[in-house]
Amino acid sequence: MLFGKEHVQRYEETDGAVGHDWNGTTVLILTTTGRSSGLPRSTPLIYRPDGDSYVVVASNGGAADHPQWYKNIQSDPQVGVQVLGDRFSARARTADPQEKERLWPVMAATWPDYDNYQAKTDRDIPVVILDRVS
């Protein structure tokens, strides 16, 4: 099963032909700037489109701390996104409470473990909206 660095590599090499469809859902590649290193960091994330934007969840498997990619976007919200062969720049932002109320059920329907992850942590798991920058 692909995930992590090999997933990113195969996805990028094949414009998502390998890696976009994963375990019954869909995956994009999010590239952030490392807040300490300044280097690009690419992460495969489950997503759903929302209008012209894309939605991802900073679940970190329900761990007590946010995933590194989320910490990176808090430092620098300018990101790169790849959905299949479409590569574009975006601005990442945390959904406000009303947006999260609407989007969480959509994402939990996409990946039911999100509800389990939220149940096992005291951390409020962020929903992140990736708005394309033209």
N, C-alpha and C positions, 0 to 999 in steps of 0.2 A: 504494500500500500504506500502510495506517495504521500509525503508531507515534509515540510522543512526545506532544506537547501536543494535536495534532489527534485522536489516538486517544483520549486521556482525555476530551476534550470530546464527541466523538461517542458514546462509551460512556456517559458520564453523562447526556447528553441523551436517549438511547434505552433506558436501563436495560439496556445491553449487547446490544440487538438488533443494533447495529452495533459491532463491535470485540471481542465475547466470543469468537467463533469466528475464529481468525486463523491463516493458514498451516498448517492441519491440526491445530491445537492450540487450547487455550482460555486466555483471559487474564482476570485480575482487575485492579482498580485498587487500588493501595496508596497511602494518604496518610500521609505522615510529617510530623513537624515539623522544619523546617530547623534544624540545630544552631547556625548562626550568625545566620540571619535571624529564626528563630522563626515563620516563615510556613509554611502548609501546602504540601506538595510532593507531587503525585500522579504516580504512575508506573504504566504498564501492564506487568504481569509475567505470564509463563506460570505456570500453577499446576496443581496436582492436589489434590483433597481427600484427607485422611487422617483417617478417623473424623469427628469434629466440627471438625477443624482444617483449615487449608489450608497447602500447602507451596509455597515459591518458592525460586529459586536466585539467589544474589548473584554471577552469573557475570561481568558487565561485559564480555561478549564475550571473556573470557580476558585482559583487560588486567592489568597488574601491580598495580593498585590496586583496592580495593573500590569498588563503585558508591556514589554519593552517598546513595542511599536506605538502604543498609546502614549507612553511617556515621551517618546520622540515627537509625536504630533503636538503635544502640549508645549514643547519647546519651539517647534517649527511646523506650523500647520500646512506648509507647502509640500505637497506629496506628488509622486508619480503613481499612476494607476494603469494596469493592463487588464482588459476584459477581452478574452480571446485575442484577436489581432489588433484591437484598438488600444493604442497607448496614448495617454493624455496626462496633462497636469491637472491637479485638483487642489482644492483647499479643504482640509479636514476640520470638522467641527463636531463638538459633542451635542447631541440632540437635547433640546430643552425638554422640560418635563411633559409638555403637551405632545411634542413630537415623539418622545419615548413611549408615552402611553399608546400612541397610534402604531408605532413601528415595532415595539417589543413582540406583540402577538404575531406579527408577520414573520419576524425572524425566528421566533420559537416554533412556528409552524414549519419553517424551513429546516430547522435543526432543534428538535425537541429537547436535547440535552441542555440548551440554554436555561430552561426553567430549573433543571437539576443543579446546574452550576450556581444560579442565583440563590437557590435554597441552601447551598452548603457554604456560603460566604456571607459575612456581614457587609462586605463591600458592595456598594451600589454599582452594578456592572453597567458601564457606559455603552450607549448606542451611538455610533459615529456616522455622520453623514459626509460623504465625499462629493463636493460640488465641483463640477468641471469648470476649469478656468479657460476662457476662450483666448 
